[in-house]
Structure formats: C-alpha cells, structure tokens
Amino acid sequence: MSRPGGAEPLRPRAALRTAVVWEVLRDALDRQAKAAGRDVLDVLDTGGGTGNFAVPVASLGHRVTVVDPSPDALFALERRAAEAGVTERVRGVQGDAHGLLDVVPAGSHDVVLCHGVLEYVDDPAEGVRNAAGTLRAAGALSLLAAGRHGAVLARALAGHFGEARHTLDDPDGRWGEGDPMPRRFTADELTALVADAGLRVGSVHGVRVFADLVPGVLVDTEPGAMDALLRLELAAAEQPAFHAVATQLHVLAERG
C-alpha cells in the first residue's frame, strides 16, 4: 500500500481521514483490473451517499453504481459527478443494504464498497452477505466500519472515563444513550462477518489511528506536518498493534 522511499510521492486524493482507505482501495482496483484483463471495472458503492469514494473511483475510469436510501444524497451525488465530469460513469439507485439484491443483480460487480453501513443496519451479517452476493466470481469487498477500542481511547483522552468504560463493556460499543453511533466493531468481529459471508480476508487496516487525536493546530501550522502525519497513518495502518486504537477499521476481502 505505501510507496517505498523514492517511489511515487504520496498525494492522497481524499482528506487525511480517508487517505488510508483510498490508498488500499486504489491498489485493489488496479489488481482487480489486471486480473480481469480490462481497464474498466463495475463498482458498487452501497450506502455511498454523496459520492466521497464513488466519484474518485469513477475518475479512474470505472463504472460506479451508488445505492443509498436518501434521495437528497443521491441528488448531491449527481451534482458532484457532474462537477467532476464523470456523470456518464456514475449511476445512483435508491435502496439500502437490506434490500440490496432487489435493486442490484447478484454477481454483477467486480468490487463492492460497504463503507459506514454496518453501524446502522439492523443485521450486519445480512448486510455483508448481501454485499458479497453482488460480487462476481473473483470480486473484492471493501468494508469500513467504526472501531470499538478507538472510541474507548477517545472517550478516555477526553476525560470521560465512565463513558470509556461503558464503551468497553457495551455489546454494541456505545458510550451511552447520547452516543450518535448505533454500533462499533472490533477487527475480529468484522473479519468473522466477512468469513461467514464466504469471503477470504485479504488485509485489515486501522484507519484514523492518529488523525483524530493530534490537535489540528499542529497539523495546520507546522511545515510538512500534514505529509508527515499522512505517512505515519499509512505506516501504522498496516500494523496489527494499532488496529485496536483506530477510529475505524478497514477490511479488504475477496471471493474465491
């Protein structure tokens, strides 16, 4: 994922908070295209909202279908795709993870993105199974979800020690009734969901290991700090020891 010294300079195409996922996803798209023997892939972004990932993926030349329950989000997606000049490669469909196979044919996509979805669905296992069901024989799934232990650390560092303990013990990883996040996961929980859906786990990355903890003023005022923090995030993401403190967890899995 990371570029060794002297190779291509790191220029994330998304914000720092999504740079790790983008780097992993871009490499996965390249591998899938080579394996398929074609330049254009069919990509599904379930819960893709306004196109944070869909539009950059389409800018690489791939065809992207975004399934989202919000008409407002799909309208914003259309506008964003037009501004990026990729309207002909982005299609929005209203739907959700529960009824995914009702609006997307089974076995129809090379890569499926399921980012920020499992936290909100009634049945995460069903959500992963449905996403996996839309993959072609050698397809890949990009799964991103909130990390439980990263939330424990964040609440503790903010001085909310009772909430941190509650997050640790709560079955859904919530810090209390006021927590806006319905559910968080450990890396083991996510990889188990993927395996139960019949997919093979390729890699697990910690996302936003440091980005949510480092004061913004340090990044904004110190010369070169943004690039240095990005490189640190990319390096730490691959280390299992940091998965437990990441704000989000990313799993890349494959069929077959």
Accessible surface in RSA format (square Angstrom, percent):
REM  Atomic radii and reference values for relative SASA: ProtOr
REM  Chains: A
REM  Algorithm: Lee & Richards
REM  Probe-radius: 1.40
REM  Slices: 20
REM RES _ NUM      All-atoms   Total-Side   Main-Chain    Non-polar    All polar
REM                ABS   REL    ABS   REL    ABS   REL    ABS   REL    ABS   REL
RES MET A   1    48.90  25.3   7.04   4.7  41.86  99.7   8.60   7.3  40.31  53.4
RES SER A   2    52.94  44.7  39.44  52.6  13.50  31.1  13.20  28.1  39.74  55.7
RES ARG A   3    49.31  20.7  38.63  19.7  10.68  25.4  14.04  19.2  35.26  21.4
RES PRO A   4   104.84  76.4  91.00  83.0  13.83  50.3 103.17  85.2   1.67  10.4
RES GLY A   5    84.00 103.6   0.00   N/A  84.00 103.6  44.48 122.1  39.52  88.5
RES GLY A   6    90.29 111.4   0.00   N/A  90.29 111.4  43.98 120.7  46.32 103.7
RES ALA A   7    52.80  48.5  25.80  39.8  27.00  61.4  39.57  55.7  13.23  35.0
RES GLU A   8    89.39  51.3  73.94  55.9  15.45  36.8  37.82  73.1  51.57  42.1
RES PRO A   9    64.75  47.2  59.38  54.1   5.37  19.5  63.61  52.5   1.14   7.1
RES LEU A  10    16.76   9.3   6.49   4.6  10.27  25.8   7.56   5.3   9.20  24.8
RES ARG A  11   167.25  70.2 156.95  80.0  10.30  24.5  70.35  96.1  96.90  58.7
RES PRO A  12    49.55  36.1  29.29  26.7  20.26  73.6  29.49  24.3  20.06 124.7
RES ARG A  13   130.49  54.8  98.78  50.4  31.72  75.5  40.18  54.9  90.32  54.7
RES ALA A  14    29.72  27.3  11.77  18.2  17.95  40.8  23.76  33.5   5.96  15.8
RES ALA A  15    70.22  64.6  51.00  78.7  19.22  43.7  63.20  89.0   7.02  18.6
RES LEU A  16    32.76  18.2  20.50  14.7  12.26  30.8  21.20  14.9  11.56  31.1
RES ARG A  17   117.54  49.4 116.47  59.4   1.07   2.5  41.27  56.4  76.27  46.2
RES THR A  18    37.88  26.9  37.80  38.3   0.08   0.2  36.33  48.8   1.55   2.3
RES ALA A  19     0.11   0.1   0.11   0.2   0.00   0.0   0.11   0.2   0.00   0.0
RES VAL A  20     2.98   2.0   2.60   2.4   0.38   0.9   2.60   2.3   0.38   1.0
RES VAL A  21     0.45   0.3   0.44   0.4   0.01   0.0   0.45   0.4   0.00   0.0
RES TRP A  22     1.68   0.7   1.68   0.8   0.00   0.0   1.68   0.9   0.00   0.0
RES GLU A  23     2.66   1.5   2.66   2.0   0.00   0.0   1.01   2.0   1.64   1.3
RES VAL A  24     6.83   4.5   5.46   4.9   1.37   3.3   6.60   5.7   0.23   0.6
RES LEU A  25     0.11   0.1   0.11   0.1   0.00   0.0   0.11   0.1   0.00   0.0
RES ARG A  26    19.24   8.1  19.24   9.8   0.00   0.0   9.83  13.4   9.42   5.7
RES ASP A  27    27.35  19.2  25.79  25.7   1.56   3.7  12.98  30.5  14.37  14.3
RES ALA A  28     2.01   1.8   1.41   2.2   0.60   1.4   1.84   2.6   0.16   0.4
RES LEU A  29     0.35   0.2   0.25   0.2   0.10   0.3   0.29   0.2   0.06   0.2
RES ASP A  30    68.18  47.8  65.12  64.8   3.06   7.2  16.09  37.9  52.09  51.9
RES ARG A  31   121.45  51.0 116.25  59.3   5.20  12.4  71.95  98.3  49.50  30.0
RES GLN A  32    22.96  12.8  21.85  16.0   1.10   2.6   0.78   1.7  22.18  16.8
RES ALA A  33    15.96  14.7  14.08  21.7   1.88   4.3  14.53  20.5   1.43   3.8
RES LYS A  34   168.93  82.4 142.78  87.6  26.15  62.3  96.18  86.6  72.75  77.5
RES ALA A  35    87.87  80.8  44.11  68.1  43.76  99.5  56.61  79.7  31.26  82.8
RES ALA A  36    47.35  43.5  12.97  20.0  34.39  78.2  24.53  34.5  22.83  60.5
RES GLY A  37    67.75  83.5   0.00   N/A  67.75  83.5  34.70  95.2  33.05  74.0
RES ARG A  38    90.58  38.0  79.50  40.5  11.08  26.4  59.97  82.0  30.61  18.5
RES ASP A  39   125.47  87.9 112.48 112.0  12.99  30.7  30.76  72.4  94.71  94.5
RES VAL A  40    51.80  34.1  50.02  45.3   1.78   4.3  50.02  43.5   1.78   4.8
RES LEU A  41     0.25   0.1   0.25   0.2   0.00   0.0   0.25   0.2   0.00   0.0
RES ASP A  42    23.44  16.4  23.22  23.1   0.22   0.5   6.43  15.1  17.01  17.0
RES VAL A  43     0.13   0.1   0.01   0.0   0.12   0.3   0.01   0.0   0.12   0.3
RES LEU A  44     0.00   0.0   0.00   0.0   0.00   0.0   0.00   0.0   0.00   0.0
RES ASP A  45     4.52   3.2   4.52   4.5   0.00   0.0   0.00   0.0   4.52   4.5
RES THR A  46     2.30   1.6   2.17   2.2   0.13   0.3   1.15   1.5   1.15   1.7
RES GLY A  47    29.31  36.1   0.00   N/A  29.31  36.1  11.06  30.3  18.25  40.9
RES GLY A  48    13.52  16.7   0.00   N/A  13.52  16.7   5.99  16.4   7.53  16.9
RES GLY A  49    16.69  20.6   0.00   N/A  16.69  20.6  16.69  45.8   0.00   0.0
RES THR A  50    51.99  37.0  48.80  49.5   3.19   7.6  36.40  48.9  15.60  23.6
RES GLY A  51     0.00   0.0   0.00   N/A   0.00   0.0   0.00   0.0   0.00   0.0
RES ASN A  52    89.23  61.5  81.28  78.5   7.95  19.2  17.69  42.6  71.54  69.1
RES PHE A  53    18.07   9.0  17.12  10.6   0.95   2.5  17.12  10.4   0.95   2.7
RES ALA A  54     0.00   0.0   0.00   0.0   0.00   0.0   0.00   0.0   0.00   0.0
RES VAL A  55    10.69   7.0  10.69   9.7   0.00   0.0  10.69   9.3   0.00   0.0
RES PRO A  56    28.34  20.7  23.29  21.2   5.05  18.4  27.58  22.8   0.75   4.7
RES VAL A  57     0.05   0.0   0.05   0.0   0.00   0.0   0.05   0.0   0.00   0.0
RES ALA A  58     0.00   0.0   0.00   0.0   0.00   0.0   0.00   0.0   0.00   0.0
RES SER A  59    62.05  52.4  34.43  46.0  27.61  63.6  27.08  57.7  34.97  49.0
RES LEU A  60    59.36  33.1  28.57  20.4  30.79  77.4  33.44  23.5  25.92  69.8
RES GLY A  61    22.79  28.1   0.00   N/A  22.79  28.1  20.16  55.3   2.63   5.9
RES HIS A  62     9.71   5.3   9.71   6.8   0.00   0.0   3.66   3.8   6.06   7.0
RES ARG A  63   119.11  50.0 117.68  60.0   1.43   3.4  54.54  74.5  64.57  39.1
RES VAL A  64     2.97   2.0   0.00   0.0   2.97   7.2   0.33   0.3   2.64   7.2
RES THR A  65    12.32   8.8  12.00  12.2   0.32   0.8   0.00   0.0  12.32  18.6
RES VAL A  66     0.00   0.0   0.00   0.0   0.00   0.0   0.00   0.0   0.00   0.0
RES VAL A  67     0.33   0.2   0.00   0.0   0.33   0.8   0.00   0.0   0.33   0.9
RES ASP A  68    12.26   8.6  12.26  12.2   0.00   0.0   0.00   0.0  12.26  12.2
RES PRO A  69    77.64  56.6  66.83  60.9  10.80  39.3  68.03  56.2   9.60  59.7
RES SER A  70    40.48  34.2  37.24  49.7   3.25   7.5  27.99  59.6  12.50  17.5
RES PRO A  71    81.59  59.5  74.73  68.1   6.86  24.9  76.76  63.4   4.83  30.0
RES ASP A  72   117.70  82.4 111.66 111.1   6.04  14.3  31.37  73.8  86.33  86.1
RES ALA A  73    15.29  14.1  11.37  17.5   3.92   8.9  14.53  20.5   0.76   2.0
RES LEU A  74    25.46  14.2  20.88  14.9   4.58  11.5  21.16  14.9   4.29  11.6
RES PHE A  75   131.44  65.8 127.31  78.9   4.13  10.7 130.48  79.1   0.96   2.8
RES ALA A  76    20.15  18.5  18.28  28.2   1.87   4.3  18.28  25.7   1.87   5.0
RES LEU A  77     2.86   1.6   2.86   2.0   0.00   0.0   2.86   2.0   0.00   0.0
RES GLU A  78   110.65  63.5 105.50  79.8   5.15  12.3  35.35  68.4  75.30  61.5
RES ARG A  79   122.00  51.2 116.01  59.1   5.98  14.2  54.42  74.4  67.57  41.0
RES ARG A  80    90.91  38.2  89.28  45.5   1.63   3.9  24.48  33.5  66.43  40.3
RES ALA A  81     2.16   2.0   2.16   3.3   0.00   0.0   2.16   3.0   0.00   0.0
RES ALA A  82    58.47  53.8  40.24  62.1  18.23  41.5  41.31  58.2  17.15  45.4
RES GLU A  83   138.39  79.5  97.75  74.0  40.64  96.8  50.26  97.2  88.13  72.0
RES ALA A  84    50.48  46.4  17.15  26.5  33.33  75.8  29.50  41.5  20.98  55.6
RES GLY A  85    51.84  63.9   0.00   N/A  51.84  63.9  33.42  91.7  18.42  41.3
RES VAL A  86     3.50   2.3   3.50   3.2   0.00   0.0   3.50   3.0   0.00   0.0
RES THR A  87    71.96  51.2  66.17  67.1   5.79  13.8  61.29  82.3  10.67  16.1
RES GLU A  88   130.73  75.1  89.38  67.6  41.35  98.5  70.62 136.6  60.11  49.1
RES ARG A  89    65.73  27.6  61.60  31.4   4.13   9.8  18.44  25.2  47.29  28.7
RES VAL A  90    20.86  13.7   2.40   2.2  18.46  44.5   2.79   2.4  18.07  49.0
RES ARG A  91   130.11  54.6 125.84  64.1   4.27  10.2  68.35  93.4  61.76  37.4
RES GLY A  92    40.88  50.4   0.00   N/A  40.88  50.4   6.69  18.4  34.19  76.6
RES VAL A  93    25.50  16.8  21.64  19.6   3.86   9.3  25.50  22.2   0.00   0.0
RES GLN A  94   103.73  58.0  86.11  62.9  17.62  42.0  28.00  59.6  75.73  57.4
RES GLY A  95    16.84  20.8   0.00   N/A  16.84  20.8  16.84  46.2   0.00   0.0
RES ASP A  96    68.17  47.7  63.85  63.5   4.32  10.2  20.38  48.0  47.79  47.7
RES ALA A  97     7.88   7.2   3.19   4.9   4.69  10.7   3.19   4.5   4.69  12.4
RES HIS A  98   131.66  72.0 117.82  81.9  13.84  35.4  83.94  86.5  47.72  55.5
RES GLY A  99    15.90  19.6   0.00   N/A  15.90  19.6  14.23  39.0   1.67   3.8
RES LEU A 100     0.70   0.4   0.70   0.5   0.00   0.0   0.70   0.5   0.00   0.0
RES LEU A 101    77.29  43.0  56.39  40.3  20.90  52.5  56.39  39.6  20.90  56.2
RES ASP A 102   129.10  90.4  91.95  91.5  37.16  87.9  29.65  69.8  99.45  99.2
RES VAL A 103    54.46  35.8  32.52  29.4  21.95  52.9  41.15  35.8  13.31  36.1
RES VAL A 104     1.58   1.0   0.07   0.1   1.51   3.6   0.77   0.7   0.81   2.2
RES PRO A 105    89.57  65.3  78.78  71.8  10.79  39.2  88.99  73.5   0.58   3.6
RES ALA A 106    75.45  69.4  49.40  76.2  26.05  59.3  49.52  69.7  25.93  68.7
RES GLY A 107    36.29  44.8   0.00   N/A  36.29  44.8  17.72  48.6  18.57  41.6
RES SER A 108    23.36  19.7  16.98  22.7   6.38  14.7  20.49  43.6   2.87   4.0
RES HIS A 109    12.17   6.6  12.17   8.5   0.00   0.0   5.92   6.1   6.24   7.3
RES ASP A 110     8.34   5.8   8.06   8.0   0.28   0.7   1.03   2.4   7.31   7.3
RES VAL A 111     0.08   0.1   0.08   0.1   0.00   0.0   0.08   0.1   0.00   0.0
RES VAL A 112     0.00   0.0   0.00   0.0   0.00   0.0   0.00   0.0   0.00   0.0
RES LEU A 113     0.02   0.0   0.02   0.0   0.00   0.0   0.02   0.0   0.00   0.0
RES CYS A 114     1.53   1.2   1.39   1.6   0.14   0.3   0.17   0.4   1.37   1.5
RES HIS A 115    22.07  12.1  13.16   9.1   8.91  22.8  12.91  13.3   9.17  10.7
RES GLY A 116    32.84  40.5   0.00   N/A  32.84  40.5  18.72  51.4  14.13  31.6
RES VAL A 117    14.41   9.5  11.76  10.6   2.65   6.4  14.33  12.5   0.08   0.2
RES LEU A 118     0.18   0.1   0.11   0.1   0.07   0.2   0.11   0.1   0.07   0.2
RES GLU A 119     3.85   2.2   3.81   2.9   0.04   0.1   0.18   0.3   3.67   3.0
RES TYR A 120   130.12  60.7 104.18  59.3  25.94  67.5  78.22  58.8  51.90  64.0
RES VAL A 121    28.45  18.7  21.15  19.1   7.30  17.6  27.42  23.8   1.03   2.8
RES ASP A 122   145.70 102.1 115.83 115.3  29.87  70.6  37.73  88.8 107.97 107.7
RES ASP A 123    61.25  42.9  58.13  57.9   3.12   7.4  18.80  44.2  42.45  42.3
RES PRO A 124    21.91  16.0  21.91  20.0   0.00   0.0  21.91  18.1   0.00   0.0
RES ALA A 125    31.20  28.7  29.09  44.9   2.11   4.8  29.95  42.2   1.25   3.3
RES GLU A 126    41.84  24.0  41.84  31.7   0.00   0.0   8.61  16.6  33.23  27.1
RES GLY A 127     3.22   4.0   0.00   N/A   3.22   4.0   1.58   4.3   1.64   3.7
RES VAL A 128     0.40   0.3   0.08   0.1   0.32   0.8   0.40   0.4   0.00   0.0
RES ARG A 129   122.10  51.3 114.02  58.1   8.08  19.2  48.43  66.2  73.67  44.6
RES ASN A 130    18.30  12.6  18.18  17.6   0.13   0.3   0.15   0.4  18.15  17.5
RES ALA A 131     0.58   0.5   0.58   0.9   0.00   0.0   0.58   0.8   0.00   0.0
RES ALA A 132     1.74   1.6   1.74   2.7   0.00   0.0   1.74   2.4   0.00   0.0
RES GLY A 133    24.33  30.0   0.00   N/A  24.33  30.0  19.24  52.8   5.10  11.4
RES THR A 134     0.00   0.0   0.00   0.0   0.00   0.0   0.00   0.0   0.00   0.0
RES LEU A 135     6.28   3.5   0.00   0.0   6.28  15.8   0.00   0.0   6.28  16.9
RES ARG A 136    78.72  33.1  75.54  38.5   3.18   7.6  34.65  47.4  44.07  26.7
RES ALA A 137    86.82  79.8  68.14 105.2  18.68  42.5  73.56 103.6  13.26  35.1
RES ALA A 138    69.50  63.9  61.37  94.7   8.13  18.5  63.49  89.4   6.01  15.9
RES GLY A 139     1.25   1.5   0.00   N/A   1.25   1.5   0.81   2.2   0.44   1.0
RES ALA A 140     1.42   1.3   1.42   2.2   0.00   0.0   1.42   2.0   0.00   0.0
RES LEU A 141     0.36   0.2   0.36   0.3   0.00   0.0   0.36   0.3   0.00   0.0
RES SER A 142     0.00   0.0   0.00   0.0   0.00   0.0   0.00   0.0   0.00   0.0
RES LEU A 143     0.37   0.2   0.37   0.3   0.00   0.0   0.37   0.3   0.00   0.0
RES LEU A 144     9.56   5.3   9.53   6.8   0.03   0.1   9.53   6.7   0.03   0.1
RES ALA A 145     0.04   0.0   0.00   0.0   0.04   0.1   0.04   0.1   0.00   0.0
RES ALA A 146     6.65   6.1   6.65  10.3   0.00   0.0   6.65   9.4   0.00   0.0
RES GLY A 147     2.57   3.2   0.00   N/A   2.57   3.2   1.55   4.3   1.02   2.3
RES ARG A 148    20.07   8.4  19.56  10.0   0.51   1.2   6.33   8.6  13.75   8.3
RES HIS A 149    67.79  37.1  63.08  43.8   4.71  12.1  43.12  44.4  24.68  28.7
RES GLY A 150     5.87   7.2   0.00   N/A   5.87   7.2   0.76   2.1   5.11  11.4
RES ALA A 151    13.31  12.2   6.59  10.2   6.73  15.3  12.59  17.7   0.72   1.9
RES VAL A 152    26.15  17.2  26.15  23.7   0.00   0.0  26.15  22.7   0.00   0.0
RES LEU A 153    54.22  30.2  51.26  36.7   2.96   7.4  54.00  37.9   0.22   0.6
RES ALA A 154    43.90  40.4  37.74  58.2   6.16  14.0  38.89  54.8   5.01  13.3
RES ARG A 155    54.22  22.8  54.22  27.6   0.00   0.0   5.79   7.9  48.43  29.4
RES ALA A 156    32.09  29.5  27.03  41.7   5.06  11.5  27.28  38.4   4.81  12.7
RES LEU A 157   117.69  65.5  83.50  59.7  34.19  85.9  86.63  60.8  31.05  83.6
RES ALA A 158    61.48  56.5  27.51  42.4  33.97  77.3  40.03  56.4  21.45  56.8
RES GLY A 159    40.39  49.8   0.00   N/A  40.39  49.8  20.65  56.7  19.74  44.2
RES HIS A 160    80.86  44.2  74.99  52.1   5.88  15.0  47.30  48.8  33.56  39.1
RES PHE A 161   140.88  70.5 132.50  82.1   8.38  21.8 133.16  80.7   7.73  22.1
RES GLY A 162    58.27  71.9   0.00   N/A  58.27  71.9  42.62 117.0  15.64  35.0
RES GLU A 163    52.51  30.1  49.78  37.7   2.73   6.5  20.27  39.2  32.23  26.3
RES ALA A 164     6.97   6.4   6.89  10.6   0.09   0.2   6.97   9.8   0.00   0.0
RES ARG A 165   152.31  63.9 148.23  75.6   4.08   9.7  51.35  70.2 100.96  61.2
RES HIS A 166    84.29  46.1  79.50  55.3   4.79  12.2  54.42  56.1  29.86  34.7
RES THR A 167     0.00   0.0   0.00   0.0   0.00   0.0   0.00   0.0   0.00   0.0
RES LEU A 168    87.18  48.6  72.51  51.9  14.67  36.9  72.51  50.9  14.67  39.5
RES ASP A 169    87.24  61.1  59.40  59.1  27.83  65.8  33.23  78.2  54.01  53.9
RES ASP A 170    29.59  20.7  23.80  23.7   5.79  13.7   5.33  12.5  24.26  24.2
RES PRO A 171   116.82  85.1  90.66  82.6  26.17  95.1 101.40  83.7  15.43  95.9
RES ASP A 172    59.01  41.3  59.01  58.7   0.00   0.0   0.20   0.5  58.81  58.7
RES GLY A 173     0.00   0.0   0.00   N/A   0.00   0.0   0.00   0.0   0.00   0.0
RES ARG A 174    56.03  23.5  56.03  28.6   0.00   0.0  12.76  17.4  43.27  26.2
RES TRP A 175    49.12  19.7  45.24  21.9   3.89   9.1  38.66  20.6  10.46  17.0
RES GLY A 176    16.60  20.5   0.00   N/A  16.60  20.5  16.60  45.5   0.00   0.0
RES GLU A 177   168.83  96.9 143.61 108.7  25.22  60.0  67.27 130.1 101.56  82.9
RES GLY A 178    58.23  71.8   0.00   N/A  58.23  71.8  35.15  96.4  23.08  51.7
RES ASP A 179     4.34   3.0   0.00   0.0   4.34  10.3   0.00   0.0   4.34   4.3
RES PRO A 180   112.05  81.7  85.01  77.5  27.04  98.3  97.63  80.6  14.42  89.6
RES MET A 181    44.51  23.1  44.06  29.2   0.45   1.1  44.50  37.8   0.01   0.0
RES PRO A 182    50.97  37.1  42.08  38.4   8.89  32.3  45.60  37.6   5.37  33.4
RES ARG A 183    44.90  18.9  44.90  22.9   0.00   0.0   9.00  12.3  35.90  21.8
RES ARG A 184    26.27  11.0  23.89  12.2   2.39   5.7   0.04   0.1  26.23  15.9
RES PHE A 185    10.33   5.2  10.25   6.4   0.07   0.2  10.25   6.2   0.07   0.2
RES THR A 186    28.95  20.6  26.31  26.7   2.64   6.3  25.81  34.7   3.15   4.8
RES ALA A 187    24.61  22.6  20.75  32.0   3.86   8.8  20.84  29.4   3.77  10.0
RES ASP A 188   115.71  81.1 110.92 110.4   4.79  11.3  30.45  71.7  85.26  85.0
RES GLU A 189    69.70  40.0  64.36  48.7   5.33  12.7  37.46  72.5  32.24  26.3
RES LEU A 190     0.00   0.0   0.00   0.0   0.00   0.0   0.00   0.0   0.00   0.0
RES THR A 191    32.26  22.9  30.89  31.3   1.37   3.3  19.39  26.0  12.88  19.5
RES ALA A 192    51.01  46.9  43.49  67.1   7.52  17.1  50.88  71.7   0.13   0.3
RES LEU A 193    28.00  15.6  25.85  18.5   2.15   5.4  25.92  18.2   2.08   5.6
RES VAL A 194     0.04   0.0   0.04   0.0   0.00   0.0   0.04   0.0   0.00   0.0
RES ALA A 195    59.20  54.4  43.66  67.4  15.54  35.4  44.41  62.5  14.80  39.2
RES ASP A 196   116.63  81.7  85.39  85.0  31.25  73.9  28.59  67.3  88.05  87.8
RES ALA A 197    16.77  15.4   0.11   0.2  16.66  37.9   4.02   5.7  12.75  33.8
RES GLY A 198    52.17  64.3   0.00   N/A  52.17  64.3  34.85  95.6  17.32  38.8
RES LEU A 199     9.83   5.5   0.00   0.0   9.83  24.7   1.67   1.2   8.16  22.0
RES ARG A 200   131.21  55.1 124.08  63.3   7.13  17.0  67.69  92.5  63.52  38.5
RES VAL A 201    48.96  32.2  29.82  27.0  19.14  46.1  29.82  25.9  19.14  51.9
RES GLY A 202    45.17  55.7   0.00   N/A  45.17  55.7  12.81  35.2  32.36  72.5
RES SER A 203    35.36  29.9  27.38  36.5   7.98  18.4  33.56  71.5   1.81   2.5
RES VAL A 204    31.27  20.6  19.80  17.9  11.47  27.6  19.80  17.2  11.47  31.1
RES HIS A 205    13.77   7.5  13.77   9.6   0.00   0.0   7.96   8.2   5.81   6.8
RES GLY A 206     0.00   0.0   0.00   N/A   0.00   0.0   0.00   0.0   0.00   0.0
RES VAL A 207     0.93   0.6   0.93   0.8   0.00   0.0   0.93   0.8   0.00   0.0
RES ARG A 208    37.20  15.6  34.71  17.7   2.48   5.9   1.48   2.0  35.71  21.6
RES VAL A 209     2.80   1.8   1.72   1.6   1.08   2.6   1.72   1.5   1.08   2.9
RES PHE A 210    45.35  22.7  45.35  28.1   0.00   0.0  45.35  27.5   0.00   0.0
RES ALA A 211    19.12  17.6   1.44   2.2  17.68  40.2   1.44   2.0  17.68  46.8
RES ASP A 212    54.42  38.1  20.61  20.5  33.81  79.9  23.31  54.9  31.11  31.0
RES LEU A 213    69.83  38.9  42.94  30.7  26.89  67.6  46.34  32.5  23.49  63.2
RES VAL A 214    47.76  31.4  36.47  33.0  11.30  27.2  38.34  33.3   9.42  25.6
RES PRO A 215    74.57  54.3  62.83  57.3  11.75  42.7  74.57  61.6   0.00   0.0
RES GLY A 216    44.77  55.2   0.00   N/A  44.77  55.2  32.11  88.1  12.66  28.4
RES VAL A 217    96.12  63.2  87.31  79.0   8.81  21.2  90.85  78.9   5.27  14.3
RES LEU A 218    87.25  48.6  87.22  62.4   0.03   0.1  87.22  61.3   0.03   0.1
RES VAL A 219    20.09  13.2  13.33  12.1   6.76  16.3  13.33  11.6   6.75  18.3
RES ASP A 220   115.81  81.1  78.52  78.2  37.28  88.2  28.42  66.9  87.38  87.1
RES THR A 221    88.60  63.0  61.73  62.6  26.88  64.0  59.64  80.1  28.96  43.8
RES GLU A 222    97.77  56.1  92.62  70.1   5.15  12.3  22.76  44.0  75.02  61.2
RES PRO A 223   131.00  95.5  96.39  87.9  34.61 125.8 108.80  89.8  22.20 138.0
RES GLY A 224    55.95  69.0   0.00   N/A  55.95  69.0  37.74 103.6  18.21  40.8
RES ALA A 225    22.09  20.3  14.19  21.9   7.91  18.0  20.37  28.7   1.73   4.6
RES MET A 226    97.69  50.6  96.67  64.0   1.02   2.4  93.50  79.5   4.19   5.5
RES ASP A 227    60.25  42.2  56.50  56.2   3.75   8.9  29.13  68.6  31.12  31.0
RES ALA A 228    60.48  55.6  50.18  77.4  10.30  23.4  54.88  77.3   5.61  14.9
RES LEU A 229    15.51   8.6  11.85   8.5   3.67   9.2  15.12  10.6   0.39   1.0
RES LEU A 230     4.77   2.7   4.77   3.4   0.00   0.0   4.77   3.3   0.00   0.0
RES ARG A 231   107.23  45.0 101.86  51.9   5.37  12.8  43.91  60.0  63.32  38.4
RES LEU A 232    86.10  48.0  81.35  58.2   4.75  11.9  85.45  60.0   0.66   1.8
RES GLU A 233     2.03   1.2   2.03   1.5   0.00   0.0   1.72   3.3   0.30   0.2
RES LEU A 234     1.86   1.0   1.86   1.3   0.00   0.0   1.86   1.3   0.00   0.0
RES ALA A 235    54.47  50.1  48.66  75.1   5.80  13.2  53.06  74.7   1.41   3.7
RES ALA A 236     4.24   3.9   1.61   2.5   2.63   6.0   4.18   5.9   0.06   0.2
RES ALA A 237     0.00   0.0   0.00   0.0   0.00   0.0   0.00   0.0   0.00   0.0
RES GLU A 238    70.32  40.4  51.47  38.9  18.85  44.9  17.51  33.9  52.81  43.1
RES GLN A 239    90.74  50.7  90.74  66.3   0.00   0.0  16.02  34.1  74.72  56.7
RES PRO A 240    99.25  72.3  89.03  81.2  10.21  37.1  89.26  73.7   9.98  62.0
RES ALA A 241    87.38  80.3  55.82  86.1  31.55  71.8  69.24  97.5  18.14  48.1
RES PHE A 242    73.15  36.6  73.15  45.3   0.00   0.0  73.15  44.4   0.00   0.0
RES HIS A 243    24.24  13.2  20.44  14.2   3.80   9.7  13.04  13.4  11.20  13.0
RES ALA A 244    50.02  46.0  42.58  65.7   7.44  16.9  48.86  68.8   1.16   3.1
RES VAL A 245    49.98  32.9  46.65  42.2   3.33   8.0  46.65  40.5   3.33   9.0
RES ALA A 246     0.42   0.4   0.00   0.0   0.42   0.9   0.00   0.0   0.42   1.1
RES THR A 247    40.46  28.8  38.31  38.8   2.15   5.1  28.45  38.2  12.01  18.2
RES GLN A 248    31.18  17.4  31.18  22.8   0.00   0.0   2.33   5.0  28.84  21.9
RES LEU A 249     3.65   2.0   3.65   2.6   0.00   0.0   3.65   2.6   0.00   0.0
RES HIS A 250     0.00   0.0   0.00   0.0   0.00   0.0   0.00   0.0   0.00   0.0
RES VAL A 251     0.13   0.1   0.02   0.0   0.11   0.3   0.02   0.0   0.11   0.3
RES LEU A 252     6.84   3.8   6.84   4.9   0.00   0.0   6.84   4.8   0.00   0.0
RES ALA A 253     0.22   0.2   0.22   0.3   0.00   0.0   0.22   0.3   0.00   0.0
RES GLU A 254    43.06  24.7  43.06  32.6   0.00   0.0   6.17  11.9  36.89  30.1
RES ARG A 255    72.03  30.2  64.53  32.9   7.50  17.9  21.81  29.8  50.23  30.4
RES GLY A 256    83.85 103.4   0.00   N/A  83.85 103.4  72.54 199.1  11.30  25.3
END  Absolute sums over single chains surface
CHAIN  1 A    11738.7       8966.4       2772.4       6860.4       4878.4
END  Absolute sums over all chains
TOTAL         11738.7       8966.4       2772.4       6860.4       4878.4
